[in-house]
């Protein structure tokens, strides 16, 4: 399993159930033993939930632009 710094890169695939079975189980074992990574997962889930409750009109223009650019960069990777 990757070091903690690599866990964050796997969180979106984990939350969206896109990790292969063994990789998912390895990640879950790591999360069970690592409070920092488990906290990062909880923060990530909370952020997704909060963002899901907002409409695009709720975001300031600058934040909307920056968020869209970030998401475009991430989806390109």
PyMOL Python script that loads the backbone (N, CA, C, O; Angstrom):
from pymol import cmd

cmd.read_pdbstr("""\
ATOM      1  N   UNK A   1       0.861  -1.181   0.000  1.00  0.00           N
ATOM      2  CA  UNK A   1       0.000   0.000   0.000  1.00  0.00           C
ATOM      3  C   UNK A   1       0.893   1.225   0.000  1.00  0.00           C
ATOM      4  O   UNK A   1       1.935   1.243   0.656  1.00  0.00           O
ATOM      5  N   UNK A   2       0.490   2.237  -0.728  1.00  0.00           N
ATOM      6  CA  UNK A   2       1.297   3.456  -0.795  1.00  0.00           C
ATOM      7  C   UNK A   2       1.386   4.167   0.554  1.00  0.00           C
ATOM      8  O   UNK A   2       0.588   3.920   1.459  1.00  0.00           O
ATOM      9  N   UNK A   3       2.351   5.033   0.663  1.00  0.00           N
ATOM     10  CA  UNK A   3       2.486   5.842   1.868  1.00  0.00           C
ATOM     11  C   UNK A   3       1.288   6.778   2.004  1.00  0.00           C
ATOM     12  O   UNK A   3       0.526   6.980   1.058  1.00  0.00           O
ATOM     13  N   UNK A   4       1.143   7.333   3.184  1.00  0.00           N
ATOM     14  CA  UNK A   4      -0.008   8.200   3.479  1.00  0.00           C
ATOM     15  C   UNK A   4      -0.168   9.325   2.459  1.00  0.00           C
ATOM     16  O   UNK A   4      -1.291   9.681   2.103  1.00  0.00           O
ATOM     17  N   UNK A   5       0.935   9.882   1.992  1.00  0.00           N
ATOM     18  CA  UNK A   5       0.842  10.988   1.040  1.00  0.00           C
ATOM     19  C   UNK A   5       0.170  10.565  -0.269  1.00  0.00           C
ATOM     20  O   UNK A   5      -0.376  11.408  -0.980  1.00  0.00           O
ATOM     21  N   UNK A   6       0.204   9.288  -0.588  1.00  0.00           N
ATOM     22  CA  UNK A   6      -0.434   8.783  -1.802  1.00  0.00           C
ATOM     23  C   UNK A   6      -1.889   8.410  -1.581  1.00  0.00           C
ATOM     24  O   UNK A   6      -2.641   8.270  -2.546  1.00  0.00           O
ATOM     25  N   UNK A   7      -2.300   8.248  -0.337  1.00  0.00           N
ATOM     26  CA  UNK A   7      -3.673   7.852  -0.030  1.00  0.00           C
ATOM     27  C   UNK A   7      -4.659   8.879  -0.569  1.00  0.00           C
ATOM     28  O   UNK A   7      -5.695   8.518  -1.128  1.00  0.00           O
ATOM     29  N   UNK A   8      -4.340  10.146  -0.403  1.00  0.00           N
ATOM     30  CA  UNK A   8      -5.250  11.207  -0.845  1.00  0.00           C
ATOM     31  C   UNK A   8      -5.575  11.064  -2.327  1.00  0.00           C
ATOM     32  O   UNK A   8      -6.704  11.326  -2.744  1.00  0.00           O
ATOM     33  N   UNK A   9      -4.601  10.653  -3.116  1.00  0.00           N
ATOM     34  CA  UNK A   9      -4.831  10.484  -4.549  1.00  0.00           C
ATOM     35  C   UNK A   9      -5.816   9.360  -4.846  1.00  0.00           C
ATOM     36  O   UNK A   9      -6.421   9.334  -5.917  1.00  0.00           O
ATOM     37  N   UNK A  10      -5.978   8.441  -3.915  1.00  0.00           N
ATOM     38  CA  UNK A  10      -6.878   7.304  -4.121  1.00  0.00           C
ATOM     39  C   UNK A  10      -8.293   7.544  -3.593  1.00  0.00           C
ATOM     40  O   UNK A  10      -9.205   6.772  -3.887  1.00  0.00           O
ATOM     41  N   UNK A  11      -8.476   8.605  -2.820  1.00  0.00           N
ATOM     42  CA  UNK A  11      -9.754   8.793  -2.138  1.00  0.00           C
ATOM     43  C   UNK A  11     -10.930   8.934  -3.096  1.00  0.00           C
ATOM     44  O   UNK A  11     -11.989   8.356  -2.850  1.00  0.00           O
ATOM     45  N   UNK A  12     -10.773   9.679  -4.167  1.00  0.00           N
ATOM     46  CA  UNK A  12     -11.911   9.852  -5.079  1.00  0.00           C
ATOM     47  C   UNK A  12     -12.313   8.509  -5.688  1.00  0.00           C
ATOM     48  O   UNK A  12     -13.500   8.203  -5.793  1.00  0.00           O
ATOM     49  N   UNK A  13     -11.325   7.713  -6.088  1.00  0.00           N
ATOM     50  CA  UNK A  13     -11.650   6.400  -6.644  1.00  0.00           C
ATOM     51  C   UNK A  13     -12.274   5.490  -5.587  1.00  0.00           C
ATOM     52  O   UNK A  13     -13.160   4.691  -5.892  1.00  0.00           O
ATOM     53  N   UNK A  14     -11.815   5.615  -4.364  1.00  0.00           N
ATOM     54  CA  UNK A  14     -12.381   4.815  -3.267  1.00  0.00           C
ATOM     55  C   UNK A  14     -13.836   5.203  -3.016  1.00  0.00           C
ATOM     56  O   UNK A  14     -14.713   4.342  -2.956  1.00  0.00           O
ATOM     57  N   UNK A  15     -14.085   6.492  -2.870  1.00  0.00           N
ATOM     58  CA  UNK A  15     -15.441   6.974  -2.579  1.00  0.00           C
ATOM     59  C   UNK A  15     -16.391   6.649  -3.728  1.00  0.00           C
ATOM     60  O   UNK A  15     -17.559   6.333  -3.501  1.00  0.00           O
ATOM     61  N   UNK A  16     -15.896   6.726  -4.950  1.00  0.00           N
ATOM     62  CA  UNK A  16     -16.735   6.445  -6.118  1.00  0.00           C
ATOM     63  C   UNK A  16     -16.711   4.969  -6.519  1.00  0.00           C
ATOM     64  O   UNK A  16     -17.186   4.604  -7.595  1.00  0.00           O
ATOM     65  N   UNK A  17     -16.151   4.118  -5.642  1.00  0.00           N
ATOM     66  CA  UNK A  17     -16.131   2.659  -5.827  1.00  0.00           C
ATOM     67  C   UNK A  17     -15.495   2.253  -7.153  1.00  0.00           C
ATOM     68  O   UNK A  17     -16.014   1.399  -7.873  1.00  0.00           O
ATOM     69  N   UNK A  18     -14.352   2.884  -7.463  1.00  0.00           N
ATOM     70  CA  UNK A  18     -13.657   2.583  -8.706  1.00  0.00           C
ATOM     71  C   UNK A  18     -12.318   1.876  -8.482  1.00  0.00           C
ATOM     72  O   UNK A  18     -11.566   1.670  -9.434  1.00  0.00           O
ATOM     73  N   UNK A  19     -12.014   1.506  -7.246  1.00  0.00           N
ATOM     74  CA  UNK A  19     -10.766   0.783  -6.988  1.00  0.00           C
ATOM     75  C   UNK A  19     -10.993  -0.711  -7.176  1.00  0.00           C
ATOM     76  O   UNK A  19     -12.024  -1.240  -6.761  1.00  0.00           O
ATOM     77  N   UNK A  20     -10.034  -1.395  -7.800  1.00  0.00           N
ATOM     78  CA  UNK A  20     -10.150  -2.854  -7.907  1.00  0.00           C
ATOM     79  C   UNK A  20     -10.205  -3.478  -6.508  1.00  0.00           C
ATOM     80  O   UNK A  20      -9.706  -2.895  -5.545  1.00  0.00           O
ATOM     81  N   UNK A  21     -10.801  -4.642  -6.402  1.00  0.00           N
ATOM     82  CA  UNK A  21     -11.060  -5.304  -5.126  1.00  0.00           C
ATOM     83  C   UNK A  21      -9.893  -5.348  -4.157  1.00  0.00           C
ATOM     84  O   UNK A  21     -10.021  -4.900  -3.018  1.00  0.00           O
ATOM     85  N   UNK A  22      -8.751  -5.882  -4.592  1.00  0.00           N
ATOM     86  CA  UNK A  22      -7.621  -6.021  -3.668  1.00  0.00           C
ATOM     87  C   UNK A  22      -7.062  -4.659  -3.271  1.00  0.00           C
ATOM     88  O   UNK A  22      -6.683  -4.461  -2.116  1.00  0.00           O
ATOM     89  N   UNK A  23      -7.007  -3.731  -4.199  1.00  0.00           N
ATOM     90  CA  UNK A  23      -6.516  -2.378  -3.897  1.00  0.00           C
ATOM     91  C   UNK A  23      -7.435  -1.718  -2.872  1.00  0.00           C
ATOM     92  O   UNK A  23      -6.970  -1.057  -1.943  1.00  0.00           O
ATOM     93  N   UNK A  24      -8.740  -1.902  -3.048  1.00  0.00           N
ATOM     94  CA  UNK A  24      -9.721  -1.350  -2.117  1.00  0.00           C
ATOM     95  C   UNK A  24      -9.529  -1.949  -0.715  1.00  0.00           C
ATOM     96  O   UNK A  24      -9.550  -1.224   0.280  1.00  0.00           O
ATOM     97  N   UNK A  25      -9.344  -3.255  -0.645  1.00  0.00           N
ATOM     98  CA  UNK A  25      -9.140  -3.906   0.654  1.00  0.00           C
ATOM     99  C   UNK A  25      -7.848  -3.428   1.317  1.00  0.00           C
ATOM    100  O   UNK A  25      -7.817  -3.219   2.530  1.00  0.00           O
ATOM    101  N   UNK A  26      -6.788  -3.255   0.534  1.00  0.00           N
ATOM    102  CA  UNK A  26      -5.533  -2.729   1.080  1.00  0.00           C
ATOM    103  C   UNK A  26      -5.735  -1.321   1.635  1.00  0.00           C
ATOM    104  O   UNK A  26      -5.252  -0.990   2.718  1.00  0.00           O
ATOM    105  N   UNK A  27      -6.452  -0.504   0.877  1.00  0.00           N
ATOM    106  CA  UNK A  27      -6.717   0.863   1.322  1.00  0.00           C
ATOM    107  C   UNK A  27      -7.547   0.848   2.608  1.00  0.00           C
ATOM    108  O   UNK A  27      -7.264   1.608   3.533  1.00  0.00           O
ATOM    109  N   UNK A  28      -8.558   0.000   2.673  1.00  0.00           N
ATOM    110  CA  UNK A  28      -9.395  -0.084   3.870  1.00  0.00           C
ATOM    111  C   UNK A  28      -8.597  -0.548   5.082  1.00  0.00           C
ATOM    112  O   UNK A  28      -8.819  -0.064   6.192  1.00  0.00           O
ATOM    113  N   UNK A  29      -7.674  -1.477   4.879  1.00  0.00           N
ATOM    114  CA  UNK A  29      -6.803  -1.899   5.990  1.00  0.00           C
ATOM    115  C   UNK A  29      -5.940  -0.732   6.453  1.00  0.00           C
ATOM    116  O   UNK A  29      -5.751  -0.530   7.653  1.00  0.00           O
ATOM    117  N   UNK A  30      -5.423   0.027   5.508  1.00  0.00           N
ATOM    118  CA  UNK A  30      -4.606   1.188   5.872  1.00  0.00           C
ATOM    119  C   UNK A  30      -5.456   2.205   6.639  1.00  0.00           C
ATOM    120  O   UNK A  30      -5.033   2.721   7.674  1.00  0.00           O
ATOM    121  N   UNK A  31      -6.640   2.485   6.130  1.00  0.00           N
ATOM    122  CA  UNK A  31      -7.523   3.459   6.789  1.00  0.00           C
ATOM    123  C   UNK A  31      -7.889   3.013   8.201  1.00  0.00           C
ATOM    124  O   UNK A  31      -8.020   3.843   9.101  1.00  0.00           O
ATOM    125  N   UNK A  32      -8.054   1.708   8.398  1.00  0.00           N
ATOM    126  CA  UNK A  32      -8.409   1.187   9.722  1.00  0.00           C
ATOM    127  C   UNK A  32      -7.288   1.404  10.726  1.00  0.00           C
ATOM    128  O   UNK A  32      -7.542   1.511  11.926  1.00  0.00           O
ATOM    129  N   UNK A  33      -6.052   1.468  10.246  1.00  0.00           N
ATOM    130  CA  UNK A  33      -4.922   1.622  11.151  1.00  0.00           C
ATOM    131  C   UNK A  33      -4.280   2.985  11.148  1.00  0.00           C
ATOM    132  O   UNK A  33      -3.309   3.214  11.869  1.00  0.00           O
ATOM    133  N   UNK A  34      -4.801   3.895  10.351  1.00  0.00           N
ATOM    134  CA  UNK A  34      -4.178   5.216  10.230  1.00  0.00           C
ATOM    135  C   UNK A  34      -5.227   6.303  10.457  1.00  0.00           C
ATOM    136  O   UNK A  34      -6.034   6.597   9.576  1.00  0.00           O
ATOM    137  N   UNK A  35      -5.202   6.884  11.636  1.00  0.00           N
ATOM    138  CA  UNK A  35      -6.171   7.919  11.977  1.00  0.00           C
ATOM    139  C   UNK A  35      -6.086   9.135  11.082  1.00  0.00           C
ATOM    140  O   UNK A  35      -7.111   9.744  10.774  1.00  0.00           O
ATOM    141  N   UNK A  36      -4.892   9.503  10.656  1.00  0.00           N
ATOM    142  CA  UNK A  36      -4.732  10.682   9.795  1.00  0.00           C
ATOM    143  C   UNK A  36      -5.403  10.473   8.443  1.00  0.00           C
ATOM    144  O   UNK A  36      -6.101  11.358   7.948  1.00  0.00           O
ATOM    145  N   UNK A  37      -5.192   9.310   7.854  1.00  0.00           N
ATOM    146  CA  UNK A  37      -5.805   9.041   6.556  1.00  0.00           C
ATOM    147  C   UNK A  37      -7.321   8.861   6.686  1.00  0.00           C
ATOM    148  O   UNK A  37      -8.075   9.274   5.806  1.00  0.00           O
ATOM    149  N   UNK A  38      -7.762   8.247   7.781  1.00  0.00           N
ATOM    150  CA  UNK A  38      -9.200   8.102   8.015  1.00  0.00           C
ATOM    151  C   UNK A  38      -9.845   9.477   8.177  1.00  0.00           C
ATOM    152  O   UNK A  38     -10.948   9.707   7.682  1.00  0.00           O
ATOM    153  N   UNK A  39      -9.166  10.388   8.865  1.00  0.00           N
ATOM    154  CA  UNK A  39      -9.676  11.753   9.019  1.00  0.00           C
ATOM    155  C   UNK A  39      -9.727  12.458   7.670  1.00  0.00           C
ATOM    156  O   UNK A  39     -10.673  13.195   7.392  1.00  0.00           O
ATOM    157  N   UNK A  40      -8.714  12.240   6.826  1.00  0.00           N
ATOM    158  CA  UNK A  40      -8.717  12.841   5.486  1.00  0.00           C
ATOM    159  C   UNK A  40      -9.901  12.323   4.677  1.00  0.00           C
ATOM    160  O   UNK A  40     -10.542  13.087   3.955  1.00  0.00           O
ATOM    161  N   UNK A  41     -10.194  11.035   4.794  1.00  0.00           N
ATOM    162  CA  UNK A  41     -11.344  10.460   4.099  1.00  0.00           C
ATOM    163  C   UNK A  41     -12.644  11.092   4.594  1.00  0.00           C
ATOM    164  O   UNK A  41     -13.503  11.450   3.788  1.00  0.00           O
ATOM    165  N   UNK A  42     -12.793  11.230   5.896  1.00  0.00           N
ATOM    166  CA  UNK A  42     -14.004  11.844   6.448  1.00  0.00           C
ATOM    167  C   UNK A  42     -14.146  13.289   5.994  1.00  0.00           C
ATOM    168  O   UNK A  42     -15.248  13.737   5.677  1.00  0.00           O
ATOM    169  N   UNK A  43     -13.043  14.013   5.962  1.00  0.00           N
ATOM    170  CA  UNK A  43     -13.072  15.406   5.486  1.00  0.00           C
ATOM    171  C   UNK A  43     -13.464  15.442   4.013  1.00  0.00           C
ATOM    172  O   UNK A  43     -14.261  16.283   3.598  1.00  0.00           O
ATOM    173  N   UNK A  44     -12.908  14.539   3.236  1.00  0.00           N
ATOM    174  CA  UNK A  44     -13.219  14.472   1.812  1.00  0.00           C
ATOM    175  C   UNK A  44     -14.710  14.190   1.601  1.00  0.00           C
ATOM    176  O   UNK A  44     -15.364  14.849   0.793  1.00  0.00           O
ATOM    177  N   UNK A  45     -15.234  13.214   2.327  1.00  0.00           N
ATOM    178  CA  UNK A  45     -16.661  12.892   2.205  1.00  0.00           C
ATOM    179  C   UNK A  45     -17.537  14.068   2.625  1.00  0.00           C
ATOM    180  O   UNK A  45     -18.546  14.350   1.980  1.00  0.00           O
ATOM    181  N   UNK A  46     -17.159  14.753   3.700  1.00  0.00           N
ATOM    182  CA  UNK A  46     -17.917  15.915   4.164  1.00  0.00           C
ATOM    183  C   UNK A  46     -17.900  17.023   3.121  1.00  0.00           C
ATOM    184  O   UNK A  46     -18.915  17.674   2.875  1.00  0.00           O
ATOM    185  N   UNK A  47     -16.748  17.229   2.515  1.00  0.00           N
ATOM    186  CA  UNK A  47     -16.620  18.254   1.477  1.00  0.00           C
ATOM    187  C   UNK A  47     -17.494  17.923   0.282  1.00  0.00           C
ATOM    188  O   UNK A  47     -18.180  18.797  -0.247  1.00  0.00           O
ATOM    189  N   UNK A  48     -17.478  16.666  -0.148  1.00  0.00           N
ATOM    190  CA  UNK A  48     -18.328  16.258  -1.266  1.00  0.00           C
ATOM    191  C   UNK A  48     -19.805  16.461  -0.941  1.00  0.00           C
ATOM    192  O   UNK A  48     -20.577  16.916  -1.785  1.00  0.00           O
ATOM    193  N   UNK A  49     -20.186  16.124   0.278  1.00  0.00           N
ATOM    194  CA  UNK A  49     -21.566  16.293   0.696  1.00  0.00           C
ATOM    195  C   UNK A  49     -21.967  17.769   0.685  1.00  0.00           C
ATOM    196  O   UNK A  49     -23.037  18.130   0.194  1.00  0.00           O
ATOM    197  N   UNK A  50     -21.098  18.606   1.230  1.00  0.00           N
ATOM    198  CA  UNK A  50     -21.378  20.039   1.260  1.00  0.00           C
ATOM    199  C   UNK A  50     -21.464  20.602  -0.148  1.00  0.00           C
ATOM    200  O   UNK A  50     -22.389  21.350  -0.465  1.00  0.00           O
ATOM    201  N   UNK A  51     -20.515  20.251  -0.985  1.00  0.00           N
ATOM    202  CA  UNK A  51     -20.535  20.751  -2.362  1.00  0.00           C
ATOM    203  C   UNK A  51     -21.753  20.246  -3.118  1.00  0.00           C
ATOM    204  O   UNK A  51     -22.308  20.953  -3.959  1.00  0.00           O
ATOM    205  N   UNK A  52     -22.167  19.020  -2.816  1.00  0.00           N
ATOM    206  CA  UNK A  52     -23.342  18.474  -3.470  1.00  0.00           C
ATOM    207  C   UNK A  52     -24.624  19.195  -3.101  1.00  0.00           C
ATOM    208  O   UNK A  52     -25.604  19.157  -3.845  1.00  0.00           O
ATOM    209  N   UNK A  53     -24.615  19.851  -1.952  1.00  0.00           N
ATOM    210  CA  UNK A  53     -25.812  20.559  -1.513  1.00  0.00           C
ATOM    211  C   UNK A  53     -25.886  21.992  -2.063  1.00  0.00           C
ATOM    212  O   UNK A  53     -26.904  22.669  -1.924  1.00  0.00           O
ATOM    213  N   UNK A  54     -24.796  22.436  -2.685  1.00  0.00           N
ATOM    214  CA  UNK A  54     -24.762  23.792  -3.239  1.00  0.00           C
ATOM    215  C   UNK A  54     -25.143  23.783  -4.707  1.00  0.00           C
ATOM    216  O   UNK A  54     -24.896  22.814  -5.426  1.00  0.00           O
ATOM    217  N   UNK A  55     -25.740  24.866  -5.130  1.00  0.00           N
ATOM    218  CA  UNK A  55     -25.940  25.035  -6.565  1.00  0.00           C
ATOM    219  C   UNK A  55     -24.795  25.894  -7.080  1.00  0.00           C
ATOM    220  O   UNK A  55     -24.120  26.574  -6.307  1.00  0.00           O
ATOM    221  N   UNK A  56     -24.587  25.860  -8.355  1.00  0.00           N
ATOM    222  CA  UNK A  56     -23.493  26.645  -8.934  1.00  0.00           C
ATOM    223  C   UNK A  56     -23.668  28.125  -8.628  1.00  0.00           C
ATOM    224  O   UNK A  56     -22.683  28.843  -8.456  1.00  0.00           O
ATOM    225  N   UNK A  57     -24.902  28.585  -8.559  1.00  0.00           N
ATOM    226  CA  UNK A  57     -25.170  29.997  -8.270  1.00  0.00           C
ATOM    227  C   UNK A  57     -24.800  30.389  -6.846  1.00  0.00           C
ATOM    228  O   UNK A  57     -24.644  31.576  -6.559  1.00  0.00           O
ATOM    229  N   UNK A  58     -24.654  29.406  -5.936  1.00  0.00           N
ATOM    230  CA  UNK A  58     -24.282  29.695  -4.558  1.00  0.00           C
ATOM    231  C   UNK A  58     -22.805  30.072  -4.418  1.00  0.00           C
ATOM    232  O   UNK A  58     -22.406  30.650  -3.407  1.00  0.00           O
ATOM    233  N   UNK A  59     -21.998  29.748  -5.426  1.00  0.00           N
ATOM    234  CA  UNK A  59     -20.559  29.998  -5.347  1.00  0.00           C
ATOM    235  C   UNK A  59     -20.203  31.364  -5.910  1.00  0.00           C
ATOM    236  O   UNK A  59     -20.751  31.779  -6.932  1.00  0.00           O
ATOM    237  N   UNK A  60     -19.289  32.064  -5.251  1.00  0.00           N
ATOM    238  CA  UNK A  60     -18.792  33.321  -5.829  1.00  0.00           C
ATOM    239  C   UNK A  60     -18.124  33.036  -7.180  1.00  0.00           C
ATOM    240  O   UNK A  60     -17.572  31.955  -7.382  1.00  0.00           O
ATOM    241  N   UNK A  61     -18.173  33.989  -8.087  1.00  0.00           N
ATOM    242  CA  UNK A  61     -17.634  33.791  -9.430  1.00  0.00           C
ATOM    243  C   UNK A  61     -16.184  33.321  -9.424  1.00  0.00           C
ATOM    244  O   UNK A  61     -15.833  32.395 -10.155  1.00  0.00           O
ATOM    245  N   UNK A  62     -15.338  33.947  -8.607  1.00  0.00           N
ATOM    246  CA  UNK A  62     -13.922  33.575  -8.581  1.00  0.00           C
ATOM    247  C   UNK A  62     -13.741  32.131  -8.108  1.00  0.00           C
ATOM    248  O   UNK A  62     -12.947  31.385  -8.681  1.00  0.00           O
ATOM    249  N   UNK A  63     -14.464  31.746  -7.081  1.00  0.00           N
ATOM    250  CA  UNK A  63     -14.367  30.377  -6.580  1.00  0.00           C
ATOM    251  C   UNK A  63     -14.863  29.390  -7.627  1.00  0.00           C
ATOM    252  O   UNK A  63     -14.253  28.339  -7.821  1.00  0.00           O
ATOM    253  N   UNK A  64     -15.940  29.707  -8.290  1.00  0.00           N
ATOM    254  CA  UNK A  64     -16.486  28.830  -9.331  1.00  0.00           C
ATOM    255  C   UNK A  64     -15.456  28.630 -10.446  1.00  0.00           C
ATOM    256  O   UNK A  64     -15.258  27.511 -10.920  1.00  0.00           O
ATOM    257  N   UNK A  65     -14.810  29.707 -10.858  1.00  0.00           N
ATOM    258  CA  UNK A  65     -13.796  29.632 -11.904  1.00  0.00           C
ATOM    259  C   UNK A  65     -12.610  28.786 -11.464  1.00  0.00           C
ATOM    260  O   UNK A  65     -12.139  27.934 -12.217  1.00  0.00           O
ATOM    261  N   UNK A  66     -12.124  29.018 -10.245  1.00  0.00           N
ATOM    262  CA  UNK A  66     -10.981  28.265  -9.735  1.00  0.00           C
ATOM    263  C   UNK A  66     -11.325  26.785  -9.550  1.00  0.00           C
ATOM    264  O   UNK A  66     -10.512  25.913  -9.856  1.00  0.00           O
ATOM    265  N   UNK A  67     -12.523  26.506  -9.052  1.00  0.00           N
ATOM    266  CA  UNK A  67     -12.949  25.125  -8.852  1.00  0.00           C
ATOM    267  C   UNK A  67     -13.078  24.405 -10.183  1.00  0.00           C
ATOM    268  O   UNK A  67     -12.658  23.256 -10.317  1.00  0.00           O
ATOM    269  N   UNK A  68     -13.650  25.068 -11.152  1.00  0.00           N
ATOM    270  CA  UNK A  68     -13.794  24.457 -12.479  1.00  0.00           C
ATOM    271  C   UNK A  68     -12.415  24.156 -13.085  1.00  0.00           C
ATOM    272  O   UNK A  68     -12.219  23.092 -13.672  1.00  0.00           O
ATOM    273  N   UNK A  69     -11.465  25.082 -12.945  1.00  0.00           N
ATOM    274  CA  UNK A  69     -10.110  24.867 -13.466  1.00  0.00           C
ATOM    275  C   UNK A  69      -9.438  23.698 -12.755  1.00  0.00           C
ATOM    276  O   UNK A  69      -8.774  22.879 -13.390  1.00  0.00           O
ATOM    277  N   UNK A  70      -9.612  23.620 -11.436  1.00  0.00           N
ATOM    278  CA  UNK A  70      -9.037  22.515 -10.668  1.00  0.00           C
ATOM    279  C   UNK A  70      -9.626  21.186 -11.129  1.00  0.00           C
ATOM    280  O   UNK A  70      -8.886  20.230 -11.363  1.00  0.00           O
ATOM    281  N   UNK A  71     -10.927  21.118 -11.259  1.00  0.00           N
ATOM    282  CA  UNK A  71     -11.580  19.869 -11.678  1.00  0.00           C
ATOM    283  C   UNK A  71     -11.160  19.474 -13.085  1.00  0.00           C
ATOM    284  O   UNK A  71     -10.989  18.287 -13.364  1.00  0.00           O
ATOM    285  N   UNK A  72     -10.991  20.445 -13.975  1.00  0.00           N
ATOM    286  CA  UNK A  72     -10.531  20.157 -15.321  1.00  0.00           C
ATOM    287  C   UNK A  72      -9.126  19.572 -15.311  1.00  0.00           C
ATOM    288  O   UNK A  72      -8.836  18.622 -16.038  1.00  0.00           O
ATOM    289  N   UNK A  73      -8.247  20.149 -14.474  1.00  0.00           N
ATOM    290  CA  UNK A  73      -6.874  19.635 -14.355  1.00  0.00           C
ATOM    291  C   UNK A  73      -6.885  18.215 -13.809  1.00  0.00           C
ATOM    292  O   UNK A  73      -6.169  17.350 -14.314  1.00  0.00           O
ATOM    293  N   UNK A  74      -7.697  17.969 -12.774  1.00  0.00           N
ATOM    294  CA  UNK A  74      -7.750  16.639 -12.156  1.00  0.00           C
ATOM    295  C   UNK A  74      -8.312  15.592 -13.106  1.00  0.00           C
ATOM    296  O   UNK A  74      -7.832  14.459 -13.131  1.00  0.00           O
ATOM    297  N   UNK A  75      -9.306  15.950 -13.875  1.00  0.00           N
ATOM    298  CA  UNK A  75      -9.899  14.966 -14.792  1.00  0.00           C
ATOM    299  C   UNK A  75      -8.967  14.662 -15.952  1.00  0.00           C
ATOM    300  O   UNK A  75      -9.095  13.616 -16.587  1.00  0.00           O
ATOM    301  N   UNK A  76      -8.030  15.562 -16.238  1.00  0.00           N
ATOM    302  CA  UNK A  76      -7.065  15.331 -17.310  1.00  0.00           C
ATOM    303  C   UNK A  76      -5.985  14.346 -16.892  1.00  0.00           C
ATOM    304  O   UNK A  76      -5.315  13.764 -17.745  1.00  0.00           O
ATOM    305  N   UNK A  77      -5.808  14.151 -15.582  1.00  0.00           N
ATOM    306  CA  UNK A  77      -4.759  13.239 -15.086  1.00  0.00           C
ATOM    307  C   UNK A  77      -5.209  11.842 -15.075  1.00  0.00           C
ATOM    308  O   UNK A  77      -4.452  10.952 -14.688  1.00  0.00           O
TER     309      UNK A  77
END
""", "prot")
cmd.dss("prot")
cmd.show_as("cartoon", "prot")
cmd.util.cbc("prot")
cmd.orient("prot")
